[in-house]
Amino acid sequence: MTEGARKIDATAGNFMAEVVEASATTPVLVDFWAPWCGPCRTLMPLLDRIADEYAGRFVLAKVNTEEQAQLATHFQIRSIPTVLLIHHGEVVDQFVGLQSESSIKALLDRYVAPESGVTETPDAVPASMSERPEDVASRLLDQRDAAGAAEAIAALQATQADHPRLESLRARLAFVEAANAQPDVMRLRATVEANPADAAARHALAAHHALAGDFGTALAEWLDLMRRDRTYGDDAGRRSLLQAFAVLGEQDPLVTQYRRRMASLLH
């Protein structure tokens, strides 16, 4: 293990001190897993390696859901692996299922302190400016920088109005904006549980799921929003479904499935 990496086994007994209170100074990445879960066994070594690389800039807390059912219930964990990022006592980000190393690091880099001794240099600016506008937009969207991504998308549209990635990038920007407006995922879940008719909370929660790559849940939430309230956000449920289709592509089985469900709802 790289010196400085911080990893713990989180339990109901130590969670308040080692996770919630500790997150006041250092973000804590909480991995909900189980011994029988194949994807969990794939993800865990990746998280371990990232924790080693970040050398204490975040804490990696592992929750065995077989032994800590109380914690899994408290956080409404419905599928595993589920990974939450807790900072200043609140869940500020999450993802469900396997993710790439780059996307996990992009999530962490929104919250962890910069590596000691690493500073912005003038040489870094030309490198980023040399990227294609679509790649700049995609990178900024991964970082949930809505303003920066919007500028990059506008630049792309100004020069290539028919660019094949424009629709997908605009869709992802809409998801980032919705998620950024309500960043507390656990609070959103609790709100929807308590009041299923809360359209704003359901829409934001769906956006968080989409950004975490859990499009199955996101599409289900937006379809439910469409069924419950066509007036919210100028038919935000239907528009968001169409945006998600643009991100996924027409060949994705989820798109076929939910296009059929949309048609049934409309007719």
C-alpha positions as MATLAB code, in Angstrom:
seq = 'MTEGARKIDATAGNFMAEVVEASATTPVLVDFWAPWCGPCRTLMPLLDRIADEYAGRFVLAKVNTEEQAQLATHFQIRSIPTVLLIHHGEVVDQFVGLQSESSIKALLDRYVAPESGVTETPDAVPASMSERPEDVASRLLDQRDAAGAAEAIAALQATQADHPRLESLRARLAFVEAANAQPDVMRLRATVEANPADAAARHALAAHHALAGDFGTALAEWLDLMRRDRTYGDDAGRRSLLQAFAVLGEQDPLVTQYRRRMASLLH';
ca = [
       0.000    0.000    0.000;
       1.289    3.476   -0.827;
       2.166    5.374    2.346;
      -0.653    7.721    3.269;
      -3.528    5.803    1.662;
      -6.471    5.688    4.077;
      -8.812    2.689    3.953;
     -11.280    1.441    6.542;
     -13.970   -1.191    6.965;
     -17.036    0.862    7.873;
     -19.603   -0.517   10.300;
     -22.682    0.796   12.038;
     -20.500    1.247   15.101;
     -17.781    3.408   13.553;
     -19.664    5.061   10.688;
     -20.487    8.317   12.468;
     -16.917    8.925   13.641;
     -14.899    7.403   10.796;
     -17.088    8.507    7.886;
     -19.554   11.295    8.693;
     -17.401   13.278   11.124;
     -14.177   12.523    9.250;
     -15.720   13.878    6.041;
     -15.648   17.366    7.550;
     -11.963   17.539    6.664;
     -11.433   14.774    4.082;
     -13.931   13.381    1.543;
     -14.895    9.754    2.170;
     -15.665    7.372   -0.701;
     -17.999    4.659    0.620;
     -18.127    1.390   -1.331;
     -21.197   -0.770   -0.611;
     -20.328   -4.330   -1.665;
     -21.034   -7.996   -0.927;
     -18.842  -11.115   -1.152;
     -21.133  -12.764   -3.727;
     -21.181   -9.729   -6.060;
     -18.990  -10.223   -9.149;
     -18.901   -6.552  -10.210;
     -17.974   -5.646   -6.614;
     -14.917   -7.893   -6.820;
     -13.929   -6.140  -10.041;
     -14.466   -2.628   -8.698;
     -12.784   -3.030   -5.307;
      -9.193   -3.486   -6.563;
      -9.672   -0.437   -8.796;
     -10.815    1.669   -5.823;
      -7.903    0.329   -3.779;
      -5.459    1.337   -6.504;
      -6.975    4.825   -6.796;
      -6.819    5.248   -3.004;
      -3.141    4.292   -3.091;
      -2.513    6.798   -5.866;
      -4.347    9.624   -4.067;
      -2.322    8.866   -0.901;
      -4.710   10.066    1.768;
      -6.488   12.847   -0.115;
      -9.685   10.858    0.425;
     -10.697    7.984    2.699;
     -11.897    4.726    1.156;
     -14.551    3.140    3.382;
     -15.842   -0.338    2.538;
     -19.268   -1.491    3.707;
     -20.008   -5.218    3.516;
     -23.780   -5.136    3.022;
     -24.103   -8.752    4.168;
     -22.753   -7.777    7.580;
     -23.968   -4.162    7.704;
     -27.568   -4.405    6.511;
     -28.515   -1.497    8.768;
     -26.227    0.867    6.875;
     -27.403   -0.406    3.497;
     -31.015    0.166    4.544;
     -30.264    3.632    5.912;
     -28.719    4.719    2.606;
     -31.431    2.967    0.559;
     -28.915    0.848   -1.320;
     -30.905   -1.047   -3.945;
     -28.123   -2.493   -6.058;
     -24.433   -3.111   -5.608;
     -21.817   -1.998   -6.032;
     -23.055    1.463   -5.047;
     -20.413    4.051   -4.215;
     -21.211    7.269   -2.346;
     -18.946   10.253   -1.837;
     -19.563   11.920    1.533;
     -18.166   15.389    2.179;
     -18.964   17.728    5.065;
     -21.387   15.133    6.386;
     -23.518   14.891    3.224;
     -23.652   12.640    0.188;
     -22.408   14.914   -2.585;
     -22.017   12.387   -5.407;
     -22.488    8.716   -6.223;
     -22.330    6.037   -8.885;
     -23.851    2.603   -9.290;
     -22.140   -0.349  -10.940;
     -18.769   -0.518  -12.629;
     -17.180    2.728  -13.796;
     -13.955    3.495  -15.613;
     -10.914    4.666  -13.677;
     -11.026    8.028  -15.452;
     -14.664    8.671  -14.504;
     -14.037    7.760  -10.849;
     -11.054   10.098  -10.742;
     -13.096   12.854  -12.395;
     -15.691   12.459   -9.634;
     -13.046   12.571   -6.901;
     -11.245   15.543   -8.393;
     -14.356   17.676   -7.971;
     -13.997   17.387   -4.202;
     -10.527   16.264   -3.068;
      -7.665   18.642   -2.363;
      -5.094   18.992   -5.158;
      -2.009   16.823   -4.931;
       0.646   18.506   -2.839;
       3.127   20.397   -4.978;
       0.952   20.284   -8.118;
       0.020   23.700   -9.445;
      -1.460   25.095  -12.611;
       1.245   26.022  -15.079;
       1.106   28.167  -18.221;
       2.153   25.127  -20.241;
      -1.098   23.400  -19.251;
      -3.226   26.008  -20.998;
      -2.166   25.420  -24.607;
      -2.601   21.668  -24.119;
      -6.244   22.050  -23.104;
      -6.869   24.639  -25.812;
      -5.546   22.217  -28.404;
      -8.336   19.760  -27.611;
     -11.258   19.547  -29.978;
     -14.308   21.498  -28.682;
     -16.365   18.306  -28.394;
     -13.677   16.666  -26.264;
     -13.345   19.771  -24.088;
     -17.125   19.773  -23.588;
     -17.163   16.084  -22.717;
     -14.333   16.469  -20.202;
     -16.018   19.449  -18.543;
     -19.286   17.531  -18.366;
     -17.457   14.657  -16.634;
     -16.290   17.272  -14.112;
     -19.857   18.666  -13.888;
     -18.631   22.111  -14.906;
     -21.891   23.277  -16.467;
     -20.748   26.800  -17.353;
     -17.523   25.666  -18.977;
     -19.248   22.864  -20.855;
     -21.921   25.249  -22.128;
     -19.209   27.516  -23.566;
     -17.477   24.592  -25.267;
     -20.768   23.336  -26.708;
     -21.576   26.823  -28.000;
     -18.146   26.992  -29.637;
     -18.722   23.632  -31.279;
     -22.156   24.667  -32.534;
     -20.783   27.915  -33.941;
     -18.284   26.078  -36.126;
     -20.004   22.719  -36.723;
     -23.744   23.102  -36.294;
     -24.311   19.609  -37.693;
     -21.715   17.873  -35.511;
     -22.986   14.359  -34.646;
     -22.133   14.719  -30.931;
     -23.930   18.020  -30.378;
     -27.279   16.524  -29.389;
     -25.686   14.116  -26.921;
     -23.521   16.856  -25.388;
     -26.501   19.162  -24.958;
     -28.421   16.328  -23.315;
     -25.603   15.633  -20.865;
     -25.397   19.359  -20.082;
     -29.098   19.348  -19.170;
     -28.480   16.429  -16.795;
     -25.498   18.189  -15.184;
     -27.497   21.375  -14.670;
     -30.390   19.465  -13.078;
     -28.067   17.484  -10.802;
     -25.972   20.504   -9.806;
     -29.110   22.380   -8.798;
     -29.878   19.672   -6.202;
     -26.608   17.882   -5.352;
     -27.714   15.933   -2.237;
     -28.673   12.549   -3.682;
     -29.746   10.973   -0.404;
     -32.014   13.907    0.397;
     -33.578   13.621   -3.053;
     -34.237    9.923   -2.488;
     -35.847   10.626    0.868;
     -37.970   13.379   -0.668;
     -39.257   11.148   -3.453;
     -39.951    8.334   -0.984;
     -41.936   10.703    1.230;
     -43.703   12.492   -1.613;
     -43.764   10.608   -4.939;
     -45.519   13.586   -6.543;
     -42.499   15.872   -6.016;
     -41.621   16.331   -9.681;
     -38.552   18.514   -9.121;
     -36.926   15.983   -6.786;
     -37.710   13.063   -9.097;
     -36.267   14.893  -12.096;
     -33.053   15.803  -10.265;
     -32.693   12.271   -8.888;
     -33.062   10.836  -12.393;
     -30.363   13.215  -13.631;
     -27.992   11.988  -10.917;
     -28.638    8.381  -11.961;
     -27.975    9.229  -15.614;
     -24.690   10.953  -14.770;
     -23.697    7.922  -12.698;
     -24.303    5.708  -15.742;
     -27.406    4.084  -14.232;
     -29.670    4.833  -17.187;
     -32.086    2.020  -16.352;
     -33.107    3.793  -13.150;
     -32.950    7.256  -14.738;
     -35.296    6.281  -17.564;
     -37.725    4.640  -15.143;
     -37.818    7.814  -13.042;
     -38.366   10.076  -16.052;
     -41.103    7.822  -17.405;
     -42.789    7.959  -14.000;
     -42.446   11.757  -14.031;
     -43.979   11.849  -17.502;
     -46.893    9.703  -16.308;
     -47.471   11.791  -13.173;
     -46.976   15.375  -14.376;
     -46.715   16.392  -18.041;
     -46.796   20.072  -17.023;
     -43.636   20.049  -14.895;
     -40.740   21.805  -16.599;
     -42.506   21.940  -19.965;
     -42.899   18.149  -20.044;
     -39.458   17.563  -18.538;
     -40.032   13.830  -18.180;
     -40.606   13.322  -21.899;
     -37.852   15.733  -22.933;
     -35.359   14.066  -20.623;
     -36.235   10.632  -21.980;
     -35.503   11.866  -25.496;
     -32.236   13.426  -24.304;
     -31.219   10.150  -22.666;
     -31.958    8.333  -25.915;
     -29.569   10.723  -27.665;
     -26.823    9.882  -25.181;
     -27.386    6.133  -25.319;
     -27.875    5.811  -29.095;
     -30.649    4.079  -30.966;
     -28.989    0.662  -30.794;
     -29.172    0.520  -27.002;
     -31.841   -1.981  -25.797;
     -33.000    0.518  -23.162;
     -33.879    2.990  -25.905;
     -36.053    0.435  -27.694;
     -37.723   -0.559  -24.439;
     -38.484    2.963  -23.279;
     -39.534    4.273  -26.678;
     -42.177    1.568  -26.609;
     -43.251    2.548  -23.089;
     -43.395    6.215  -24.060;
     -45.562    5.438  -27.062;
     -47.915    3.399  -24.876;
     -48.180    6.288  -22.432;
     -48.811    8.838  -25.183;
     -51.412    6.783  -27.004;
];
